[in-house]
Amino acid sequence: MGFIRLLMLLAIGYFVWLNVKTYLRKQEIRGARAAERSNNEPIPIVKCRQCQLHLPKHEAVAEGADWFCCEEHRRQWLQRSRSR
């Protein structure tokens, strides 16, 4: 009976240790993500010249000093400005 108790205590101890280790790893990852978010610089926002949609600059299409949300709006704007 003593050997079975010892095995049970070892198994319970192992599972407790495993859960604590997993919990601490998750806390470390959460802390790293929070620090990463707080260090980010603001994303520049531009406005589409055609539809007035605001979007991140890295997703926009540029034409000179003007910004567009997609290639289609850039084409439409250029055709409209040439016809004037």
Gaussian input, Z-matrix of N, CA and C with variables (Angstrom, degrees):
# hf/3-21g

backbone

0 1
 N
 C     1     B1
 C     2     B2     1     A1
 N     3     B3     2     A2     1     D1
 C     4     B4     3     A3     2     D2
 C     5     B5     4     A4     3     D3
 N     6     B6     5     A5     4     D4
 C     7     B7     6     A6     5     D5
 C     8     B8     7     A7     6     D6
 N     9     B9     8     A8     7     D7
 C    10    B10     9     A9     8     D8
 C    11    B11    10    A10     9     D9
 N    12    B12    11    A11    10    D10
 C    13    B13    12    A12    11    D11
 C    14    B14    13    A13    12    D12
 N    15    B15    14    A14    13    D13
 C    16    B16    15    A15    14    D14
 C    17    B17    16    A16    15    D15
 N    18    B18    17    A17    16    D16
 C    19    B19    18    A18    17    D17
 C    20    B20    19    A19    18    D18
 N    21    B21    20    A20    19    D19
 C    22    B22    21    A21    20    D20
 C    23    B23    22    A22    21    D21
 N    24    B24    23    A23    22    D22
 C    25    B25    24    A24    23    D23
 C    26    B26    25    A25    24    D24
 N    27    B27    26    A26    25    D25
 C    28    B28    27    A27    26    D26
 C    29    B29    28    A28    27    D27
 N    30    B30    29    A29    28    D28
 C    31    B31    30    A30    29    D29
 C    32    B32    31    A31    30    D30
 N    33    B33    32    A32    31    D31
 C    34    B34    33    A33    32    D32
 C    35    B35    34    A34    33    D33
 N    36    B36    35    A35    34    D34
 C    37    B37    36    A36    35    D35
 C    38    B38    37    A37    36    D36
 N    39    B39    38    A38    37    D37
 C    40    B40    39    A39    38    D38
 C    41    B41    40    A40    39    D39
 N    42    B42    41    A41    40    D40
 C    43    B43    42    A42    41    D41
 C    44    B44    43    A43    42    D42
 N    45    B45    44    A44    43    D43
 C    46    B46    45    A45    44    D44
 C    47    B47    46    A46    45    D45
 N    48    B48    47    A47    46    D46
 C    49    B49    48    A48    47    D47
 C    50    B50    49    A49    48    D48
 N    51    B51    50    A50    49    D49
 C    52    B52    51    A51    50    D50
 C    53    B53    52    A52    51    D51
 N    54    B54    53    A53    52    D52
 C    55    B55    54    A54    53    D53
 C    56    B56    55    A55    54    D54
 N    57    B57    56    A56    55    D55
 C    58    B58    57    A57    56    D56
 C    59    B59    58    A58    57    D57
 N    60    B60    59    A59    58    D58
 C    61    B61    60    A60    59    D59
 C    62    B62    61    A61    60    D60
 N    63    B63    62    A62    61    D61
 C    64    B64    63    A63    62    D62
 C    65    B65    64    A64    63    D63
 N    66    B66    65    A65    64    D64
 C    67    B67    66    A66    65    D65
 C    68    B68    67    A67    66    D66
 N    69    B69    68    A68    67    D67
 C    70    B70    69    A69    68    D68
 C    71    B71    70    A70    69    D69
 N    72    B72    71    A71    70    D70
 C    73    B73    72    A72    71    D71
 C    74    B74    73    A73    72    D72
 N    75    B75    74    A74    73    D73
 C    76    B76    75    A75    74    D74
 C    77    B77    76    A76    75    D75
 N    78    B78    77    A77    76    D76
 C    79    B79    78    A78    77    D77
 C    80    B80    79    A79    78    D78
 N    81    B81    80    A80    79    D79
 C    82    B82    81    A81    80    D80
 C    83    B83    82    A82    81    D81
 N    84    B84    83    A83    82    D82
 C    85    B85    84    A84    83    D83
 C    86    B86    85    A85    84    D84
 N    87    B87    86    A86    85    D85
 C    88    B88    87    A87    86    D86
 C    89    B89    88    A88    87    D87
 N    90    B90    89    A89    88    D88
 C    91    B91    90    A90    89    D89
 C    92    B92    91    A91    90    D90
 N    93    B93    92    A92    91    D91
 C    94    B94    93    A93    92    D92
 C    95    B95    94    A94    93    D93
 N    96    B96    95    A95    94    D94
 C    97    B97    96    A96    95    D95
 C    98    B98    97    A97    96    D96
 N    99    B99    98    A98    97    D97
 C   100   B100    99    A99    98    D98
 C   101   B101   100   A100    99    D99
 N   102   B102   101   A101   100   D100
 C   103   B103   102   A102   101   D101
 C   104   B104   103   A103   102   D102
 N   105   B105   104   A104   103   D103
 C   106   B106   105   A105   104   D104
 C   107   B107   106   A106   105   D105
 N   108   B108   107   A107   106   D106
 C   109   B109   108   A108   107   D107
 C   110   B110   109   A109   108   D108
 N   111   B111   110   A110   109   D109
 C   112   B112   111   A111   110   D110
 C   113   B113   112   A112   111   D111
 N   114   B114   113   A113   112   D112
 C   115   B115   114   A114   113   D113
 C   116   B116   115   A115   114   D114
 N   117   B117   116   A116   115   D115
 C   118   B118   117   A117   116   D116
 C   119   B119   118   A118   117   D117
 N   120   B120   119   A119   118   D118
 C   121   B121   120   A120   119   D119
 C   122   B122   121   A121   120   D120
 N   123   B123   122   A122   121   D121
 C   124   B124   123   A123   122   D122
 C   125   B125   124   A124   123   D123
 N   126   B126   125   A125   124   D124
 C   127   B127   126   A126   125   D125
 C   128   B128   127   A127   126   D126
 N   129   B129   128   A128   127   D127
 C   130   B130   129   A129   128   D128
 C   131   B131   130   A130   129   D129
 N   132   B132   131   A131   130   D130
 C   133   B133   132   A132   131   D131
 C   134   B134   133   A133   132   D132
 N   135   B135   134   A134   133   D133
 C   136   B136   135   A135   134   D134
 C   137   B137   136   A136   135   D135
 N   138   B138   137   A137   136   D136
 C   139   B139   138   A138   137   D137
 C   140   B140   139   A139   138   D138
 N   141   B141   140   A140   139   D139
 C   142   B142   141   A141   140   D140
 C   143   B143   142   A142   141   D141
 N   144   B144   143   A143   142   D142
 C   145   B145   144   A144   143   D143
 C   146   B146   145   A145   144   D144
 N   147   B147   146   A146   145   D145
 C   148   B148   147   A147   146   D146
 C   149   B149   148   A148   147   D147
 N   150   B150   149   A149   148   D148
 C   151   B151   150   A150   149   D149
 C   152   B152   151   A151   150   D150
 N   153   B153   152   A152   151   D151
 C   154   B154   153   A153   152   D152
 C   155   B155   154   A154   153   D153
 N   156   B156   155   A155   154   D154
 C   157   B157   156   A156   155   D155
 C   158   B158   157   A157   156   D156
 N   159   B159   158   A158   157   D157
 C   160   B160   159   A159   158   D158
 C   161   B161   160   A160   159   D159
 N   162   B162   161   A161   160   D160
 C   163   B163   162   A162   161   D161
 C   164   B164   163   A163   162   D162
 N   165   B165   164   A164   163   D163
 C   166   B166   165   A165   164   D164
 C   167   B167   166   A166   165   D165
 N   168   B168   167   A167   166   D166
 C   169   B169   168   A168   167   D167
 C   170   B170   169   A169   168   D168
 N   171   B171   170   A170   169   D169
 C   172   B172   171   A171   170   D170
 C   173   B173   172   A172   171   D171
 N   174   B174   173   A173   172   D172
 C   175   B175   174   A174   173   D173
 C   176   B176   175   A175   174   D174
 N   177   B177   176   A176   175   D175
 C   178   B178   177   A177   176   D176
 C   179   B179   178   A178   177   D177
 N   180   B180   179   A179   178   D178
 C   181   B181   180   A180   179   D179
 C   182   B182   181   A181   180   D180
 N   183   B183   182   A182   181   D181
 C   184   B184   183   A183   182   D182
 C   185   B185   184   A184   183   D183
 N   186   B186   185   A185   184   D184
 C   187   B187   186   A186   185   D185
 C   188   B188   187   A187   186   D186
 N   189   B189   188   A188   187   D187
 C   190   B190   189   A189   188   D188
 C   191   B191   190   A190   189   D189
 N   192   B192   191   A191   190   D190
 C   193   B193   192   A192   191   D191
 C   194   B194   193   A193   192   D192
 N   195   B195   194   A194   193   D193
 C   196   B196   195   A195   194   D194
 C   197   B197   196   A196   195   D195
 N   198   B198   197   A197   196   D196
 C   199   B199   198   A198   197   D197
 C   200   B200   199   A199   198   D198
 N   201   B201   200   A200   199   D199
 C   202   B202   201   A201   200   D200
 C   203   B203   202   A202   201   D201
 N   204   B204   203   A203   202   D202
 C   205   B205   204   A204   203   D203
 C   206   B206   205   A205   204   D204
 N   207   B207   206   A206   205   D205
 C   208   B208   207   A207   206   D206
 C   209   B209   208   A208   207   D207
 N   210   B210   209   A209   208   D208
 C   211   B211   210   A210   209   D209
 C   212   B212   211   A211   210   D210
 N   213   B213   212   A212   211   D211
 C   214   B214   213   A213   212   D212
 C   215   B215   214   A214   213   D213
 N   216   B216   215   A215   214   D214
 C   217   B217   216   A216   215   D215
 C   218   B218   217   A217   216   D216
 N   219   B219   218   A218   217   D217
 C   220   B220   219   A219   218   D218
 C   221   B221   220   A220   219   D219
 N   222   B222   221   A221   220   D220
 C   223   B223   222   A222   221   D221
 C   224   B224   223   A223   222   D222
 N   225   B225   224   A224   223   D223
 C   226   B226   225   A225   224   D224
 C   227   B227   226   A226   225   D225
 N   228   B228   227   A227   226   D226
 C   229   B229   228   A228   227   D227
 C   230   B230   229   A229   228   D228
 N   231   B231   230   A230   229   D229
 C   232   B232   231   A231   230   D230
 C   233   B233   232   A232   231   D231
 N   234   B234   233   A233   232   D232
 C   235   B235   234   A234   233   D233
 C   236   B236   235   A235   234   D234
 N   237   B237   236   A236   235   D235
 C   238   B238   237   A237   236   D236
 C   239   B239   238   A238   237   D237
 N   240   B240   239   A239   238   D238
 C   241   B241   240   A240   239   D239
 C   242   B242   241   A241   240   D240
 N   243   B243   242   A242   241   D241
 C   244   B244   243   A243   242   D242
 C   245   B245   244   A244   243   D243
 N   246   B246   245   A245   244   D244
 C   247   B247   246   A246   245   D245
 C   248   B248   247   A247   246   D246
 N   249   B249   248   A248   247   D247
 C   250   B250   249   A249   248   D248
 C   251   B251   250   A250   249   D249

   B1=1.4511
   B2=1.5249
   B3=1.3091
   B4=1.4480
   B5=1.5220
   B6=1.3516
   B7=1.4472
   B8=1.5305
   B9=1.3294
   B10=1.4690
   B11=1.5268
   B12=1.3189
   B13=1.4714
   B14=1.5282
   B15=1.3184
   B16=1.4568
   B17=1.5311
   B18=1.3170
   B19=1.4576
   B20=1.5238
   B21=1.3074
   B22=1.4742
   B23=1.5215
   B24=1.3168
   B25=1.4613
   B26=1.5253
   B27=1.3229
   B28=1.4542
   B29=1.5355
   B30=1.3250
   B31=1.4635
   B32=1.5339
   B33=1.3259
   B34=1.4689
   B35=1.5250
   B36=1.3177
   B37=1.4650
   B38=1.5215
   B39=1.3345
   B40=1.4520
   B41=1.5231
   B42=1.3140
   B43=1.4595
   B44=1.5234
   B45=1.3222
   B46=1.4626
   B47=1.5301
   B48=1.3218
   B49=1.4606
   B50=1.5347
   B51=1.3284
   B52=1.4585
   B53=1.5289
   B54=1.3196
   B55=1.4635
   B56=1.5287
   B57=1.3247
   B58=1.4672
   B59=1.5211
   B60=1.3158
   B61=1.4563
   B62=1.5348
   B63=1.3175
   B64=1.4679
   B65=1.5240
   B66=1.3143
   B67=1.4652
   B68=1.5305
   B69=1.3125
   B70=1.4552
   B71=1.5269
   B72=1.3165
   B73=1.4622
   B74=1.5272
   B75=1.3249
   B76=1.4673
   B77=1.5247
   B78=1.3110
   B79=1.4603
   B80=1.5286
   B81=1.3155
   B82=1.4635
   B83=1.5311
   B84=1.3209
   B85=1.4675
   B86=1.5232
   B87=1.3263
   B88=1.4713
   B89=1.5196
   B90=1.3165
   B91=1.4629
   B92=1.5207
   B93=1.3196
   B94=1.4658
   B95=1.5220
   B96=1.3281
   B97=1.4703
   B98=1.5200
   B99=1.3240
   B100=1.4649
   B101=1.5300
   B102=1.3158
   B103=1.4637
   B104=1.5262
   B105=1.3207
   B106=1.4636
   B107=1.5249
   B108=1.3277
   B109=1.4662
   B110=1.5159
   B111=1.3201
   B112=1.4594
   B113=1.5242
   B114=1.3354
   B115=1.4552
   B116=1.5278
   B117=1.3071
   B118=1.4607
   B119=1.5154
   B120=1.3216
   B121=1.4525
   B122=1.5225
   B123=1.3436
   B124=1.4564
   B125=1.5280
   B126=1.3122
   B127=1.4584
   B128=1.5297
   B129=1.3448
   B130=1.4664
   B131=1.5301
   B132=1.3094
   B133=1.4647
   B134=1.5262
   B135=1.3522
   B136=1.4615
   B137=1.5260
   B138=1.3345
   B139=1.4599
   B140=1.5263
   B141=1.3258
   B142=1.4612
   B143=1.5236
   B144=1.3121
   B145=1.4640
   B146=1.5347
   B147=1.3167
   B148=1.4623
   B149=1.5293
   B150=1.3347
   B151=1.4730
   B152=1.5304
   B153=1.3219
   B154=1.4657
   B155=1.5309
   B156=1.3125
   B157=1.4610
   B158=1.5207
   B159=1.3285
   B160=1.4585
   B161=1.5272
   B162=1.3387
   B163=1.4531
   B164=1.5229
   B165=1.3423
   B166=1.4587
   B167=1.5306
   B168=1.3020
   B169=1.4619
   B170=1.5295
   B171=1.3385
   B172=1.4608
   B173=1.5265
   B174=1.3492
   B175=1.4574
   B176=1.5306
   B177=1.3252
   B178=1.4586
   B179=1.5307
   B180=1.3473
   B181=1.4612
   B182=1.5236
   B183=1.3322
   B184=1.4649
   B185=1.5192
   B186=1.3216
   B187=1.4604
   B188=1.5184
   B189=1.3256
   B190=1.4609
   B191=1.5224
   B192=1.3287
   B193=1.4681
   B194=1.5281
   B195=1.3246
   B196=1.4673
   B197=1.5246
   B198=1.3417
   B199=1.4693
   B200=1.5080
   B201=1.3454
   B202=1.4605
   B203=1.5170
   B204=1.3362
   B205=1.4636
   B206=1.5235
   B207=1.3385
   B208=1.4545
   B209=1.5279
   B210=1.2934
   B211=1.4628
   B212=1.5276
   B213=1.3104
   B214=1.4729
   B215=1.5315
   B216=1.2994
   B217=1.4665
   B218=1.5303
   B219=1.3302
   B220=1.4588
   B221=1.5254
   B222=1.3444
   B223=1.4653
   B224=1.5261
   B225=1.3311
   B226=1.4748
   B227=1.5265
   B228=1.3129
   B229=1.4665
   B230=1.5344
   B231=1.3118
   B232=1.4653
   B233=1.5322
   B234=1.3265
   B235=1.4660
   B236=1.5246
   B237=1.3266
   B238=1.4646
   B239=1.5245
   B240=1.3253
   B241=1.4572
   B242=1.5312
   B243=1.3236
   B244=1.4614
   B245=1.5207
   B246=1.3597
   B247=1.4680
   B248=1.5246
   B249=1.2934
   B250=1.4669
   B251=1.4851
   A1=111.83
   A2=118.00
   A3=121.32
   A4=112.43
   A5=116.29
   A6=120.62
   A7=111.46
   A8=116.85
   A9=120.84
   A10=109.97
   A11=117.45
   A12=120.76
   A13=110.75
   A14=116.08
   A15=120.53
   A16=110.53
   A17=117.46
   A18=121.13
   A19=111.62
   A20=116.94
   A21=121.09
   A22=110.39
   A23=118.03
   A24=121.41
   A25=111.21
   A26=117.40
   A27=120.85
   A28=110.95
   A29=117.25
   A30=120.78
   A31=110.42
   A32=117.08
   A33=120.90
   A34=109.73
   A35=117.51
   A36=121.32
   A37=111.58
   A38=117.53
   A39=121.68
   A40=110.54
   A41=118.28
   A42=121.26
   A43=112.19
   A44=117.08
   A45=120.29
   A46=109.45
   A47=117.52
   A48=122.14
   A49=111.14
   A50=117.16
   A51=122.18
   A52=111.12
   A53=117.14
   A54=120.79
   A55=111.93
   A56=117.57
   A57=120.88
   A58=109.62
   A59=117.16
   A60=121.93
   A61=110.59
   A62=117.67
   A63=122.52
   A64=110.46
   A65=117.38
   A66=121.64
   A67=110.91
   A68=117.15
   A69=120.79
   A70=111.50
   A71=117.69
   A72=121.04
   A73=110.61
   A74=117.24
   A75=120.63
   A76=111.21
   A77=117.05
   A78=120.65
   A79=110.64
   A80=116.55
   A81=120.48
   A82=110.57
   A83=117.36
   A84=121.55
   A85=110.23
   A86=117.49
   A87=120.71
   A88=111.26
   A89=116.82
   A90=120.98
   A91=111.55
   A92=117.12
   A93=120.79
   A94=110.28
   A95=117.43
   A96=120.68
   A97=111.41
   A98=117.07
   A99=120.44
   A100=110.32
   A101=117.13
   A102=120.57
   A103=110.20
   A104=116.87
   A105=120.96
   A106=110.63
   A107=116.53
   A108=120.51
   A109=111.80
   A110=117.30
   A111=119.72
   A112=111.96
   A113=118.09
   A114=121.47
   A115=113.20
   A116=118.07
   A117=120.89
   A118=110.88
   A119=114.91
   A120=120.25
   A121=108.59
   A122=117.72
   A123=119.84
   A124=111.23
   A125=116.02
   A126=122.19
   A127=108.00
   A128=118.15
   A129=119.71
   A130=110.72
   A131=115.80
   A132=122.75
   A133=108.41
   A134=116.01
   A135=121.49
   A136=108.69
   A137=115.77
   A138=120.88
   A139=108.98
   A140=115.48
   A141=121.29
   A142=109.06
   A143=115.90
   A144=121.18
   A145=111.29
   A146=117.29
   A147=121.86
   A148=112.52
   A149=117.29
   A150=120.52
   A151=113.76
   A152=117.85
   A153=123.90
   A154=113.88
   A155=118.31
   A156=122.72
   A157=109.70
   A158=117.88
   A159=122.36
   A160=108.16
   A161=116.42
   A162=120.71
   A163=109.77
   A164=117.32
   A165=120.32
   A166=110.84
   A167=116.33
   A168=121.88
   A169=111.67
   A170=117.28
   A171=119.60
   A172=113.00
   A173=118.31
   A174=121.70
   A175=111.72
   A176=117.92
   A177=122.15
   A178=111.54
   A179=114.13
   A180=122.27
   A181=106.77
   A182=117.02
   A183=121.29
   A184=110.86
   A185=115.09
   A186=123.13
   A187=106.01
   A188=115.69
   A189=119.64
   A190=109.40
   A191=115.81
   A192=120.72
   A193=111.31
   A194=117.36
   A195=121.76
   A196=110.68
   A197=114.79
   A198=122.00
   A199=109.02
   A200=116.01
   A201=122.14
   A202=109.52
   A203=115.57
   A204=119.87
   A205=111.87
   A206=117.92
   A207=121.17
   A208=109.97
   A209=114.72
   A210=120.91
   A211=111.20
   A212=117.11
   A213=121.52
   A214=111.37
   A215=117.67
   A216=120.83
   A217=111.02
   A218=116.59
   A219=120.07
   A220=109.79
   A221=116.70
   A222=121.46
   A223=111.54
   A224=116.65
   A225=120.33
   A226=110.75
   A227=116.86
   A228=120.52
   A229=110.85
   A230=116.76
   A231=120.17
   A232=111.12
   A233=117.67
   A234=120.52
   A235=110.19
   A236=116.59
   A237=120.03
   A238=111.83
   A239=117.00
   A240=119.81
   A241=111.49
   A242=118.78
   A243=121.89
   A244=112.03
   A245=115.95
   A246=119.90
   A247=112.47
   A248=117.57
   A249=120.69
   A250=112.12
   D1=-32.73
   D2=-177.80
   D3=-66.52
   D4=-35.46
   D5=-179.36
   D6=-68.33
   D7=-38.21
   D8=179.24
   D9=-67.32
   D10=-40.65
   D11=177.03
   D12=-61.46
   D13=-42.52
   D14=179.16
   D15=-61.66
   D16=-44.34
   D17=177.71
   D18=-63.04
   D19=-40.69
   D20=178.75
   D21=-64.45
   D22=-45.36
   D23=178.53
   D24=-62.48
   D25=-41.00
   D26=177.27
   D27=-63.88
   D28=-41.84
   D29=179.56
   D30=-64.83
   D31=-44.59
   D32=178.64
   D33=-63.35
   D34=-43.94
   D35=178.15
   D36=-60.88
   D37=-40.43
   D38=179.27
   D39=-63.77
   D40=-44.94
   D41=-179.29
   D42=-67.45
   D43=-36.88
   D44=175.64
   D45=-64.20
   D46=-45.98
   D47=178.70
   D48=-60.70
   D49=-42.01
   D50=179.39
   D51=-63.67
   D52=-42.72
   D53=179.25
   D54=-66.96
   D55=-40.58
   D56=178.30
   D57=-64.52
   D58=-43.01
   D59=179.71
   D60=-61.61
   D61=-44.49
   D62=178.51
   D63=-63.76
   D64=-43.25
   D65=179.35
   D66=-61.38
   D67=-45.29
   D68=-179.47
   D69=-65.36
   D70=-37.26
   D71=177.60
   D72=-65.11
   D73=-41.39
   D74=178.08
   D75=-64.09
   D76=-40.00
   D77=178.29
   D78=-64.16
   D79=-39.37
   D80=179.02
   D81=-64.65
   D82=-41.74
   D83=178.97
   D84=-65.53
   D85=-42.74
   D86=178.34
   D87=-61.23
   D88=-42.43
   D89=178.79
   D90=-63.69
   D91=-40.22
   D92=179.51
   D93=-66.41
   D94=-40.89
   D95=178.36
   D96=-64.99
   D97=-40.58
   D98=179.24
   D99=-64.96
   D100=-40.92
   D101=178.54
   D102=-65.82
   D103=-38.15
   D104=179.11
   D105=-64.39
   D106=-42.80
   D107=179.52
   D108=-64.86
   D109=-37.70
   D110=-176.92
   D111=-74.60
   D112=-21.53
   D113=-179.57
   D114=-89.55
   D115=-8.54
   D116=-178.31
   D117=-69.11
   D118=140.95
   D119=174.77
   D120=-83.95
   D121=157.10
   D122=178.74
   D123=-63.80
   D124=146.86
   D125=-179.64
   D126=-86.44
   D127=128.25
   D128=177.02
   D129=-66.40
   D130=135.91
   D131=-178.67
   D132=-113.52
   D133=138.09
   D134=176.55
   D135=-125.66
   D136=164.58
   D137=-177.73
   D138=-115.45
   D139=133.83
   D140=177.78
   D141=-66.10
   D142=128.80
   D143=-178.34
   D144=-67.96
   D145=-26.52
   D146=-176.70
   D147=-84.56
   D148=-52.73
   D149=-172.40
   D150=-111.60
   D151=-1.29
   D152=178.49
   D153=68.82
   D154=16.49
   D155=177.87
   D156=-72.52
   D157=135.11
   D158=175.55
   D159=-92.65
   D160=132.54
   D161=-179.25
   D162=-150.30
   D163=161.02
   D164=178.90
   D165=-61.62
   D166=142.39
   D167=-175.59
   D168=-59.52
   D169=-35.87
   D170=-177.84
   D171=-70.21
   D172=-13.77
   D173=177.87
   D174=-98.92
   D175=-8.14
   D176=-174.15
   D177=-87.19
   D178=160.88
   D179=176.34
   D180=-106.40
   D181=128.96
   D182=-176.82
   D183=-100.10
   D184=145.35
   D185=172.04
   D186=-142.80
   D187=97.20
   D188=-174.94
   D189=66.03
   D190=-124.98
   D191=179.61
   D192=-93.02
   D193=-2.19
   D194=-178.14
   D195=-95.71
   D196=152.03
   D197=179.54
   D198=-123.30
   D199=146.66
   D200=-179.18
   D201=-136.12
   D202=151.87
   D203=-177.98
   D204=-78.88
   D205=-21.70
   D206=178.98
   D207=-155.26
   D208=167.36
   D209=-179.73
   D210=-64.29
   D211=-35.00
   D212=179.38
   D213=-62.48
   D214=-43.73
   D215=179.01
   D216=-67.52
   D217=-35.19
   D218=176.41
   D219=-62.32
   D220=-45.90
   D221=178.62
   D222=-62.04
   D223=-45.17
   D224=179.63
   D225=-60.79
   D226=-43.27
   D227=-178.92
   D228=-64.60
   D229=-41.68
   D230=179.91
   D231=-66.36
   D232=-40.04
   D233=178.11
   D234=-65.28
   D235=-42.08
   D236=-179.72
   D237=-67.01
   D238=-38.31
   D239=-179.45
   D240=-73.11
   D241=-29.52
   D242=178.11
   D243=-74.62
   D244=-30.76
   D245=-178.26
   D246=-76.60
   D247=-12.72
   D248=-179.20
   D249=-80.85

